[in-house]
Amino acid sequence: MSTTTPGAPRNGGPLEGAVVAVAGAGGAAGHAVMLRLAQAGAIVVAADADAQRLASGVDAARFAHGGATVIGDTVDLLHLAATRDWAAKILKDYGRVDGLVHLVGGWRGSATFAETDLADWDLLHDLLVRTVQHTSLAFEAPLARSGNGRFVLVSAAGAARPTAGNAAYAAAKAAAEAWTLALADGFRKTGDGGPPSAAASVVVVKALVNDAMRAERPDARFAGFTDVRDLAESIGQLWSKPTEEVNGTRLWLTPQP
C-alpha cells in the first residue's frame, strides 16, 4: 500500500505530480497554460466563470497529454468565500497546492483621458484587482506549505507606462502587481532568514496573441505581442528556479518601457 501523499510531486521534473490551480483558465492563455502544465506532469485544477470555454480547454489538455489529471471548476472569483471554498476543495482532494496561476483579464479604454468612464474602473477593479486579492488570500497558506509553491500574476507593460486612454486599465494592473509583490514580501518573511517559503512573481507582456487572432487578421504584425504558448512555457519554467530567485520579481516577456 502506497504511503505517498495524494498529489505529492514524484521523481520527475519540478512539476511532476505538482498540484497547480489556474484562475481565469477559459481563454486562449488559460488553455495554453493548462496544456503546458499537463505536459509537465502536473495535476491541473482550473477555474473560470464561463463553463463552456473552460470545458473546451480542459478537454484539449486531457486529450493532448493522455493520462493527465485536468479538472475544471466553475468558480466566481469575485466572491472571497467561493474562492476560499475552491482552495479548500483542492486541498481536500489532493492534499496540497503547489501553484496558482492568475490569468483573469479584461480591458476597457477610451479615446482620451477626459473621456474615461469611471464605470470602466469599477469593472476592471473587480476583474483585475479583486480576483487577485481573493486568490492570494485563499491560496497563500497552502502555497507556503508546499515547499516549492508559486503564485504567478500575468500583467501588462502598460502598468509601468500608462497612457491617457488606458488610465483605468493601467491603474488596475499596477494595483494587482503591488498586491502580488506584497504577497511576495510575506513569503520572504515566513522564510525566517532562509529561502522564501514560496514565491510570488509577475509575468509582464505587452499583449497576447494566439493562432485564432492571426487567422482573423492575417496582415497584422502583432509587434511586441507574446504568443500564449511562449507565455505558458515561461510560466512553467518558474518552478525550475529556487524560490529566492523568483520571489518578488517581474519577468518581462516584452521590452521594458
LOBATI-673313 format. One line per 2 residues: number of its first residue (from 0); for each residue x, y, z of N, C-alpha, C. Coordinates in Angstrom, 3 decimals, padded with zeros to 6 digits. Each point is the difference from the previous one (the first is absolute). Example, Ala and Ser with C-alpha at 12.3 -4.5 7.8 and 13.67 -1.06 7.14 Angstrom:
residues 2
0 = 013.190/-005.690/007.800/-000.890/001.190/000.000/000.900/001.200/000.000 ~ -000.350/001.050/-000.720/000.820/001.190/000.060/-000.770/001.090/000.730
end
This chain:
residues 257
0 = 000.851/-001.198/000.000/-000.851/001.198/000.000/000.879/001.238/000.000 ~ -000.301/000.934/-000.923/000.835/001.192/-000.116/-000.232/000.933/001.174
2 = 001.091/000.614/000.458/-000.103/000.996/001.068/000.233/001.406/-000.540 ~ 000.030/000.138/-001.319/000.233/001.303/-000.604/-001.208/000.900/000.181
4 = 000.223/001.239/000.391/-001.090/000.957/000.135/-000.629/000.240/-001.357 ~ -001.356/-000.022/-000.106/-000.642/000.246/-001.288/000.466/001.310/-000.598
6 = 000.421/-000.059/-001.262/000.432/001.200/-000.687/001.431/000.394/000.283 ~ 000.708/-000.747/000.815/001.377/000.366/000.329/000.884/-000.127/-001.231
8 = 000.923/000.975/-000.219/000.893/-000.096/-001.138/000.793/-001.297/000.009 ~ 000.152/-000.596/-001.181/000.749/-001.249/-000.142/001.418/000.314/-000.467
10 = 000.739/-001.034/-000.351/001.409/000.185/-000.327/000.207/000.369/-001.460 ~ -000.726/000.979/-000.483/000.187/000.499/-001.342/000.446/001.444/000.054
12 = -000.503/000.826/-000.934/000.304/001.419/000.027/-000.715/000.687/001.147 ~ 000.242/001.292/000.166/-000.571/000.719/001.142/-001.521/000.080/-000.015
14 = -000.620/-000.216/-001.157/-001.459/000.036/-000.080/-000.621/-001.391/-000.018 ~ 000.811/-001.030/-000.010/-000.525/-001.363/-000.009/-000.751/-000.276/001.298
16 = -001.310/-000.196/-000.106/-000.818/-000.268/001.172/-000.392/001.223/000.800 ~ 000.483/001.173/-000.377/-000.380/001.231/000.695/-001.465/000.316/-000.276
18 = -000.645/000.654/000.940/-001.408/000.385/-000.143/-000.040/001.507/-000.240 ~ -000.463/000.387/-001.184/000.022/001.408/-000.388/-001.400/000.465/-000.362
20 = -000.441/001.065/000.629/-001.286/000.614/-000.319/000.212/001.104/-001.030 ~ -000.935/000.113/-000.928/000.063/001.033/-001.029/-001.302/000.793/000.059
22 = 000.101/001.267/000.347/-001.177/000.857/000.126/-000.201/000.793/-001.280 ~ -001.217/000.008/-000.511/-000.266/000.674/-001.267/000.524/-000.805/-001.167
24 = -000.279/-001.307/000.011/000.616/-000.924/-000.965/-000.785/-000.172/-001.284 ~ -001.110/000.718/-000.172/-000.856/-000.239/-001.153/000.488/000.576/-001.309
26 = 000.902/000.958/000.028/000.489/000.630/-001.224/001.166/-000.739/-000.626 ~ 000.515/000.568/-001.083/001.088/-000.647/-000.734/001.243/-000.170/000.867
28 = 000.313/000.987/000.824/001.162/-000.125/000.876/-000.211/-001.112/001.015 ~ -001.191/-000.081/000.554/-000.303/-001.060/000.945/000.108/-001.375/-000.620
30 = -000.477/-000.148/-001.217/000.101/-001.291/-000.689/001.453/-000.387/-000.205 ~ 000.829/000.972/-000.397/001.416/-000.288/-000.230/000.705/-000.365/001.301
32 = -000.324/000.700/001.077/000.634/-000.284/001.292/-000.415/-001.372/000.511 ~ -001.284/-000.330/-000.105/-000.451/-001.328/000.419/000.741/-001.090/-000.759
34 = 000.144/000.171/-001.305/000.684/-000.996/-000.819/001.457/-000.142/000.416 ~ 000.686/001.121/000.203/001.418/-000.040/000.383/000.180/-000.680/001.354
36 = -000.853/000.317/000.959/000.105/-000.607/001.323/-000.290/-001.493/-000.058 ~ -001.018/-000.383/-000.770/-000.337/-001.420/-000.132/001.137/-000.769/-000.648
38 = 000.624/000.588/-001.009/001.119/-000.659/-000.676/001.181/-000.191/000.947 ~ 000.124/000.880/000.996/001.090/-000.113/000.972/-000.336/-000.963/001.127
40 = -001.207/-000.579/-000.029/-000.373/-000.986/001.001/-000.742/000.548/001.187 ~ -000.411/001.266/-000.058/-000.722/000.590/001.124/-001.455/-000.445/000.019
42 = -000.579/000.009/001.179/-001.443/-000.102/000.167/-000.536/001.422/-000.107 ~ -000.880/000.240/-000.962/-000.466/001.351/-000.280/-001.454/000.129/000.426
44 = -000.268/000.987/000.839/-001.365/000.294/000.429/-000.300/001.427/-000.451 ~ -000.823/000.124/-001.029/-000.232/001.292/-000.637/-001.375/000.542/000.352
46 = -000.106/001.320/000.032/-001.270/000.641/000.316/-000.269/001.141/-000.957 ~ -001.270/000.190/-000.301/-000.436/001.120/-000.819/-001.481/000.203/000.255
48 = -000.505/001.195/-000.257/-001.428/000.249/000.155/-000.793/-000.520/-001.196 ~ 000.679/-000.219/-001.139/-000.646/-000.487/-001.216/000.250/-001.501/-000.122
50 = -000.987/-000.793/000.341/000.171/-001.455/000.043/000.307/-000.581/-001.370 ~ -000.599/000.535/-001.049/000.202/-000.557/-001.340/001.421/000.232/-000.492
52 = 000.484/001.225/000.155/001.373/000.283/-000.433/001.004/-000.793/000.827 ~ -000.265/-000.143/001.276/000.890/-000.766/000.866/000.045/-001.462/-000.418
54 = -001.159/-000.587/-000.284/-000.081/-001.423/-000.340/000.791/-000.321/-001.260 ~ -000.030/000.896/-000.981/000.730/-000.279/-001.240/001.501/-000.045/000.242
56 = 000.514/000.865/000.877/001.424/-000.024/000.316/000.392/-001.199/000.830 ~ -000.859/-000.383/000.932/000.256/-001.182/000.820/000.054/-001.247/-000.880
58 = -000.957/-000.135/-000.907/-000.033/-001.164/-000.882/001.230/-000.052/-000.900 ~ 000.417/001.161/-000.514/001.173/000.043/-000.879/001.257/-000.421/000.743
60 = 000.165/000.456/001.239/001.185/-000.362/000.783/000.002/-001.482/000.328 ~ -001.143/-000.548/000.333/-000.087/-001.437/000.274/000.321/-000.816/-001.243
62 = -000.526/000.428/-001.143/000.183/-000.750/-001.237/001.448/000.052/-000.471 ~ 000.621/001.165/000.143/001.366/000.173/-000.494/001.015/-000.747/000.848
64 = -000.326/-000.229/001.246/000.936/-000.690/000.894/-000.765/-001.111/000.702 ~ -000.060/-001.152/-000.625/-000.780/-001.114/000.524/000.381/-000.345/001.426
66 = -000.998/-000.178/000.824/000.236/-000.355/001.387/000.141/001.183/000.926 ~ 000.016/001.228/-000.551/000.143/001.174/000.849/-001.280/000.232/000.798
68 = 000.174/000.467/001.221/-001.135/000.390/000.832/-000.228/001.490/-000.171 ~ -001.069/000.353/-000.692/-000.349/001.399/-000.239/-001.465/000.170/000.365
70 = -000.258/000.821/000.984/-001.341/000.178/000.545/-000.458/001.431/-000.240 ~ -001.262/000.176/-000.347/-000.567/001.331/-000.175/-001.088/000.272/001.018
72 = 000.094/001.134/000.692/-001.004/000.415/000.982/-000.536/001.375/-000.379 ~ -001.304/000.145/000.012/-000.596/001.321/-000.213/-000.016/000.727/001.338
74 = 000.788/001.051/000.102/000.174/000.714/001.266/-000.163/001.492/-000.242 ~ -000.752/000.665/000.852/-000.124/001.452/-000.060/001.077/000.605/000.894
76 = 001.091/000.396/-000.610/001.140/000.517/000.755/-000.243/001.402/000.547 ~ -001.140/000.602/-000.321/-000.351/001.285/000.584/-000.539/-000.144/001.416
78 = -000.209/-001.227/000.438/-000.469/-000.257/001.359/001.103/-000.711/000.779 ~ 000.440/000.604/001.082/001.096/-000.562/000.790/-000.371/-001.370/000.553
80 = -001.226/-000.151/000.479/-000.400/-001.285/000.577/000.055/-001.108/-001.046 ~ -000.447/000.295/-001.214/000.038/-001.004/-001.067/001.434/-000.350/-000.358
82 = 000.872/000.994/000.010/001.410/-000.249/-000.313/000.660/-000.824/001.092 ~ -000.303/000.307/001.241/000.540/-000.802/001.110/-000.530/-001.438/-000.076
84 = -001.270/-000.151/-000.349/-000.563/-001.351/-000.136/000.717/-000.778/-001.094 ~ 000.334/000.673/-001.087/000.736/-000.653/-001.094/001.363/-000.480/000.484
86 = 000.733/000.867/000.700/001.305/-000.393/000.532/-000.135/-001.165/000.970 ~ -001.009/000.048/000.853/-000.205/-001.082/000.976/-000.338/-001.312/-000.689
88 = -000.766/000.071/-001.077/-000.357/-001.208/-000.745/001.238/-000.638/-000.626 ~ 000.876/000.829/-000.553/001.238/-000.536/-000.590/000.839/-000.683/001.075
90 = 000.127/000.643/001.153/000.754/-000.597/001.099/-000.612/-001.320/000.453 ~ -001.318/-000.049/000.088/-000.669/-001.223/000.414/000.217/-001.120/-001.016
92 = -000.079/000.336/-001.287/000.096/-001.012/-001.048/001.430/-000.487/-000.230 ~ 000.982/000.911/000.131/001.372/-000.350/-000.391/001.028/000.165/001.108
94 = -000.375/000.599/001.110/000.901/000.083/001.133/001.038/001.094/-000.056 ~ 000.035/000.776/-001.073/001.007/001.037/-000.142/-000.391/000.943/-001.135
96 = 000.608/001.174/-000.009/-000.086/000.918/-001.139/001.395/000.548/-000.233 ~ 000.508/-000.178/-001.206/001.367/000.414/-000.318/000.065/001.215/-000.915
98 = -001.151/000.491/-000.420/000.030/001.180/-000.850/-001.373/000.577/-000.240 ~ -000.016/001.301/-000.232/-001.194/000.709/-000.448/000.438/000.936/-001.108
100 = -000.500/-000.225/-001.188/000.284/000.870/-001.150/-001.228/000.865/-000.222 ~ 000.171/001.307/000.092/-001.133/000.920/-000.083/-000.056/000.636/-001.392
102 = -001.048/-000.372/-000.751/-000.145/000.455/-001.377/-001.282/000.793/-000.232 ~ -000.711/000.327/001.062/-001.253/000.748/-000.175/000.314/001.339/-000.656
104 = -000.679/000.290/-001.110/000.312/001.213/-000.757/-001.237/000.812/-000.330 ~ 000.227/001.035/-000.772/-001.057/000.896/-000.423/000.623/001.316/-000.414
106 = -000.684/000.730/-000.859/000.546/001.288/-000.450/-001.133/000.963/-000.303 ~ 000.182/001.234/000.388/-000.864/001.113/-000.392/000.901/001.203/-000.185
108 = -000.317/000.833/-000.984/000.801/001.194/-000.249/-000.844/001.094/-000.622 ~ 000.647/001.127/-000.269/-000.696/001.147/-000.579/000.913/000.702/-000.994
110 = -000.575/000.870/-000.798/000.791/000.717/-001.005/000.926/001.028/000.640 ~ -000.448/000.636/001.077/000.803/001.004/000.689/-000.140/-000.189/001.511
112 = 000.862/000.648/000.748/-000.096/-000.073/001.461/-001.322/000.586/000.480 ~ -000.400/001.141/-000.595/-001.226/000.676/000.430/-001.237/-000.857/-000.219
114 = 000.068/-000.917/-000.947/-001.154/-000.851/-000.297/-000.026/-001.278/000.838 ~ 000.915/-000.146/000.938/000.020/-001.186/000.856/-001.335/-000.159/000.725
116 = -000.549/-001.174/-000.085/-001.256/-000.330/000.675/000.347/-000.738/001.289 ~ -000.362/000.542/001.139/000.351/-000.633/001.267/-000.713/-001.327/000.202
118 = -001.021/-000.272/-000.788/-000.603/-001.334/000.038/000.998/-001.040/-000.498 ~ 000.913/000.416/-000.888/001.053/-000.914/-000.445/000.914/-000.360/001.166
120 = 000.294/000.997/000.852/000.830/-000.280/001.169/-000.685/-001.006/000.913 ~ -001.285/000.166/000.221/-000.724/-000.924/000.869/000.112/-001.430/-000.522
122 = -000.192/-000.163/-001.299/000.087/-001.332/-000.608/001.409/-000.565/000.110 ~ 001.003/000.809/-000.372/001.378/-000.486/-000.011/000.535/-000.219/001.409
124 = -000.445/000.811/000.950/000.396/-000.239/001.386/-000.438/-001.388/000.437 ~ -001.222/-000.379/-000.335/-000.486/-001.325/000.376/000.792/-001.098/-000.704
126 = 000.139/000.121/-001.326/000.643/-001.065/-000.772/001.492/-000.119/000.288 ~ 000.685/001.123/000.064/001.460/-000.020/000.035/000.600/000.147/001.397
128 = -000.757/000.557/000.925/000.526/000.197/001.351/-000.696/-000.912/001.002 ~ -001.318/000.065/000.041/-000.721/-000.759/001.020/000.264/-001.498/-000.127
130 = 000.053/-000.526/-001.216/000.245/-001.443/-000.148/001.397/-000.378/000.464 ~ 000.975/000.894/-000.184/001.361/-000.251/000.503/-000.012/-000.005/001.525
132 = -000.712/000.937/000.589/-000.101/000.021/001.453/-000.602/-001.302/000.528 ~ -001.066/-000.441/-000.637/-000.672/-001.201/000.484/000.848/-001.257/-000.169
134 = 000.623/-000.173/-001.162/000.803/-001.212/-000.211/001.237/000.000/000.897 ~ 000.621/001.163/000.182/001.206/000.043/000.843/-000.337/-000.300/001.454
136 = -001.101/000.546/000.484/-000.388/-000.265/001.378/-000.410/-001.457/000.205 ~ -000.657/-000.571/-001.004/-000.457/-001.379/000.128/001.133/-001.016/-000.125
138 = 001.014/000.314/-000.801/001.035/-000.995/-000.308/001.332/000.261/000.693 ~ 000.150/001.122/000.692/001.292/000.328/000.606/000.500/-001.093/000.941
140 = -000.841/-000.464/000.902/000.448/-000.982/000.992/000.379/-001.336/-000.634 ~ -000.828/-000.593/-000.869/000.425/-001.265/-000.607/001.224/000.137/-000.892
142 = 000.159/001.126/-000.679/001.199/000.196/-000.809/001.242/000.067/000.888 ~ -000.121/000.660/001.153/001.138/000.096/000.917/000.389/-001.365/000.548
144 = -000.980/-000.900/000.129/000.281/-001.343/000.519/000.518/-000.949/-001.073 ~ -000.114/000.376/-001.259/000.337/-000.904/-001.107/001.462/-000.416/-000.003
146 = 000.868/000.948/000.302/001.432/-000.261/-000.112/000.585/000.569/-001.274 ~ -000.837/000.162/-001.029/000.461/000.597/-001.257/-001.172/000.684/-000.687
148 = -000.825/000.689/000.788/-001.215/000.612/-000.524/000.282/001.241/-000.831 ~ -000.909/000.269/-000.932/000.112/001.180/-000.850/-001.362/000.683/-000.126
150 = -000.021/001.326/000.156/-001.147/000.821/-000.359/000.449/000.860/-001.164 ~ -000.650/-000.152/-001.140/000.453/000.660/-001.229/-001.111/000.909/-000.515
152 = 000.295/001.285/-000.103/-000.922/000.970/-000.576/000.471/000.387/-001.393 ~ -000.890/-000.058/-000.971/000.326/000.503/-001.337/-000.492/001.437/-000.085
154 = 000.940/000.905/-000.262/-000.306/001.418/-000.038/000.344/000.581/-001.363 ~ -000.108/001.324/-000.099/000.199/000.687/-001.278/001.026/001.111/000.142
156 = 000.752/000.210/-001.072/001.019/001.052/000.010/-000.611/001.369/000.239 ~ -001.272/000.179/-000.348/-000.655/001.286/000.200/-000.066/000.435/001.444
158 = 000.143/-000.933/000.938/-000.003/000.381/001.411/001.192/000.891/000.335 ~ 001.103/-000.183/-000.706/001.210/000.787/000.255/000.033/001.289/-000.804
160 = -000.780/000.054/-001.091/-000.046/001.210/-000.817/-001.435/000.226/-000.458 ~ -000.847/000.482/000.885/-001.416/000.189/-000.353/-000.179/001.088/-001.056
162 = -000.972/-000.202/-000.865/-000.330/000.974/-001.027/-001.335/000.655/000.329 ~ -000.274/001.120/-000.645/-001.167/000.815/000.339/-001.311/-000.774/-000.106
164 = -000.109/-000.849/-001.007/-001.247/-000.723/-000.201/-000.106/-001.294/000.778 ~ 001.062/-000.352/000.701/000.024/-001.266/000.747/000.164/000.216/001.496
166 = -000.497/001.098/000.505/000.218/000.337/001.408/-000.547/-001.070/000.931 ~ -001.226/-000.420/-000.230/-000.622/-000.977/000.898/000.706/-001.351/-000.100
168 = 000.303/-000.422/-001.214/000.644/-001.303/-000.197/001.395/-000.020/000.622 ~ 000.797/001.032/-000.291/001.365/000.036/000.516/000.014/000.093/001.520
170 = -000.912/000.796/000.567/-000.048/000.136/001.451/-000.391/-001.316/000.661 ~ -000.935/-000.726/-000.603/-000.403/-001.288/000.560/001.128/-001.014/-000.074
172 = 000.701/-000.042/-001.122/001.126/-000.918/-000.138/001.112/000.347/000.996 ~ 000.266/001.285/000.168/001.033/000.411/000.960/-000.382/-000.405/001.421
174 = -001.281/000.140/000.336/-000.453/-000.398/001.328/000.146/-001.506/000.200 ~ -000.337/-000.773/-001.024/000.134/-001.455/000.100/001.459/-000.399/000.179
176 = 000.905/000.691/-000.704/001.425/-000.292/000.161/000.460/000.324/001.418 ~ -000.414/001.150/000.525/000.409/000.381/001.348/-000.508/-001.018/001.017
178 = -001.226/-000.472/-000.178/-000.557/-000.990/000.921/000.805/-001.296/-000.053 ~ 000.367/-000.410/-001.208/000.767/-001.234/-000.158/001.386/000.131/000.624
180 = 000.624/001.147/-000.146/001.323/000.193/000.587/-000.074/000.095/001.519 ~ -001.135/000.465/000.531/-000.194/-000.044/001.450/-000.098/-001.439/000.486
182 = -000.683/-000.841/-000.779/-000.039/-001.430/000.311/001.413/-000.579/000.001 ~ 000.798/000.420/-000.976/001.389/-000.469/-000.066/000.769/000.377/001.262
184 = -000.233/001.197/000.507/000.679/000.408/001.226/-000.445/-000.858/001.171 ~ -001.276/-000.391/-000.002/-000.467/-000.910/001.039/000.698/-001.347/-000.067
186 = 000.175/-000.525/-001.210/000.722/-001.265/-000.152/001.450/000.150/000.462 ~ 000.598/001.153/-000.298/001.390/000.229/000.423/000.109/-000.033/001.520
188 = -000.945/000.635/000.663/000.065/000.091/001.460/-000.259/-001.347/000.665 ~ -000.846/-000.826/-000.598/-000.239/-001.316/000.590/001.170/-000.947/-000.235
190 = 000.952/000.408/-000.846/001.206/-000.801/-000.186/000.907/000.051/001.218 ~ -000.237/000.951/000.910/000.732/000.085/001.272/001.512/000.021/-000.204
192 = 000.436/000.838/-000.935/001.427/000.146/-000.247/000.544/-000.927/-001.059 ~ -000.742/-001.035/-000.370/000.404/-000.908/-001.059/-000.725/000.328/-001.283
194 = -000.040/-000.926/-000.944/-000.727/000.233/-001.244/-001.481/000.244/000.278 ~ -000.667/000.802/-000.815/-001.439/000.213/000.186/-000.759/-001.323/000.007
196 = -001.082/-000.043/000.755/-000.786/-001.231/000.099/-000.679/-000.347/-001.317 ~ -000.210/000.986/-000.850/-000.571/-000.172/-001.334/000.414/001.234/-000.791
198 = -000.459/000.122/-001.220/000.384/001.147/-000.815/-001.226/000.579/-000.688 ~ -000.124/001.317/000.053/-001.014/000.721/-000.760/000.721/000.884/-001.008
200 = -000.431/-000.061/-001.247/000.683/000.769/-001.037/-000.996/000.490/-001.032 ~ 000.474/000.954/-000.806/-000.821/000.637/-001.025/000.640/-000.262/-001.358
202 = -000.790/-000.484/-000.942/000.451/-000.176/-001.376/-000.628/001.111/-000.832 ~ 000.835/000.789/-000.681/-000.479/001.202/-000.681/000.041/-000.185/-001.514
204 = -001.117/000.284/-000.638/-000.083/-000.035/-001.461/-000.536/001.336/-000.498 ~ 000.236/000.277/-001.254/-000.651/001.157/-000.631/-001.451/-000.341/-000.275
206 = -000.201/-001.135/-000.629/-001.323/-000.556/-000.294/000.244/-001.434/-000.442 ~ -001.065/-000.771/-000.102/000.110/-001.406/-000.375/-000.600/-000.238/-001.376
208 = 000.540/-000.998/-000.685/-000.506/-000.363/-001.317/-000.095/-001.511/-000.093 ~ -000.952/-000.482/-000.791/-000.149/-001.437/-000.209/-000.323/-000.270/-001.459
210 = -000.086/-001.258/-000.364/-000.199/-000.358/-001.403/-001.319/000.519/-000.551 ~ -001.032/000.009/000.814/-001.301/000.485/-000.471/000.066/001.482/-000.352
212 = 000.721/000.776/000.790/000.151/001.426/-000.290/000.760/000.202/-001.298 ~ 001.032/-000.794/-000.216/000.771/000.122/-001.241/-000.856/-000.368/-001.205
214 = -000.841/-001.007/000.137/-000.862/-000.410/-001.105/-001.030/001.075/-000.327 ~ -000.490/000.686/001.023/-000.990/001.053/-000.216/000.621/001.240/-000.623
216 = 001.274/000.245/000.297/000.687/001.202/-000.503/001.337/-000.405/-000.605 ~ -000.021/-000.655/-001.154/001.247/-000.544/-000.577/001.033/001.062/-000.362
218 = -000.417/001.242/-000.167/000.946/001.055/-000.368/000.553/000.745/001.218 ~ -000.503/-000.308/001.169/000.452/000.706/001.204/001.378/-000.498/000.429
220 = 000.810/000.902/000.540/001.354/-000.364/000.416/000.045/-000.456/001.454 ~ -000.898/000.498/000.827/-000.008/-000.314/001.429/001.376/000.247/000.616
222 = 000.584/001.132/-000.347/001.356/000.331/000.457/000.071/000.061/001.522 ~ 000.936/-000.733/000.556/000.214/000.002/001.429/-000.943/-000.881/000.789
224 = -000.971/-000.626/-000.678/-000.939/-000.877/000.679/000.690/-001.312/000.375 ~ -000.482/-000.651/001.023/000.531/-001.291/000.442/-000.987/-001.097/-000.369
226 = 000.475/-001.013/-000.689/-000.861/-001.133/-000.322/-000.378/-000.720/001.300 ~ -001.238/-000.454/000.076/-000.462/-000.636/001.239/000.821/-001.248/000.331
228 = 000.545/-000.671/-001.026/000.830/-001.177/000.276/001.326/000.391/000.626 ~ 000.555/001.140/-000.417/001.229/000.492/000.619/-000.260/000.447/001.438
230 = -001.157/000.617/000.220/-000.376/000.361/001.361/-000.073/-001.241/000.877 ~ -000.669/-001.031/-000.500/-000.149/-001.239/000.774/001.350/-000.630/000.299
232 = 000.899/000.014/-000.957/001.331/-000.567/000.211/000.752/000.770/001.082 ~ -000.079/001.324/-000.047/000.692/000.815/000.997/-000.570/-000.230/001.393
234 = -001.306/-000.139/000.088/-000.614/-000.274/001.300/000.449/-001.362/000.518 ~ 000.000/-001.004/-000.862/000.412/-001.335/000.421/001.421/-000.049/000.521
236 = 000.869/000.846/-000.533/001.403/000.006/000.420/000.201/000.596/001.392 ~ -000.996/000.691/000.530/000.172/000.655/001.297/000.184/-000.986/001.135
238 = -000.473/-001.236/-000.170/000.189/-001.009/001.047/001.400/-000.610/-000.044 ~ 000.770/000.301/-001.042/001.337/-000.575/-000.149/001.066/000.805/000.727
240 = -000.364/001.176/000.479/000.966/000.863/000.667/-000.287/000.028/001.501 ~ 001.017/000.248/000.819/-000.222/000.108/001.451/-000.966/001.134/000.328
242 = -000.706/-000.150/001.097/-000.979/001.025/000.364/000.630/001.374/000.144 ~ 001.237/000.059/000.517/000.635/001.299/000.214/000.322/000.715/-001.314
244 = 000.099/-000.746/-001.105/000.263/000.626/-001.295/-001.279/000.473/-000.684 ~ -001.131/-000.506/000.436/-001.277/000.315/-000.640/-000.814/000.991/000.820
246 = 000.074/-000.119/001.300/-000.878/000.768/000.870/000.224/001.505/-000.130 ~ -001.091/000.726/-000.194/000.061/001.453/-000.063/000.564/000.562/-001.281
248 = 000.027/-000.800/-001.068/000.591/000.446/-001.252/-001.067/000.246/-001.067 ~ 000.393/000.800/-000.990/-000.790/000.176/-001.212/000.769/-000.644/-001.152
250 = -000.647/-000.909/-000.701/000.599/-000.629/-001.174/-000.588/000.669/-001.239 ~ 000.838/000.743/-000.703/-000.468/000.758/-001.165/000.104/-000.863/-001.257
252 = -001.120/-000.242/-000.659/-000.016/-000.707/-001.274/-000.138/000.960/-001.174 ~ 000.144/001.263/000.272/000.002/001.056/-001.009/001.023/001.033/000.460
254 = 000.567/000.786/-000.889/000.989/000.991/000.433/-000.575/000.929/001.061 ~ 000.813/000.282/001.029/-000.449/000.883/001.072/-000.129/001.416/-000.500
256 = -001.049/000.726/000.438/-000.167/001.393/-000.433/001.063/000.892/000.620
end
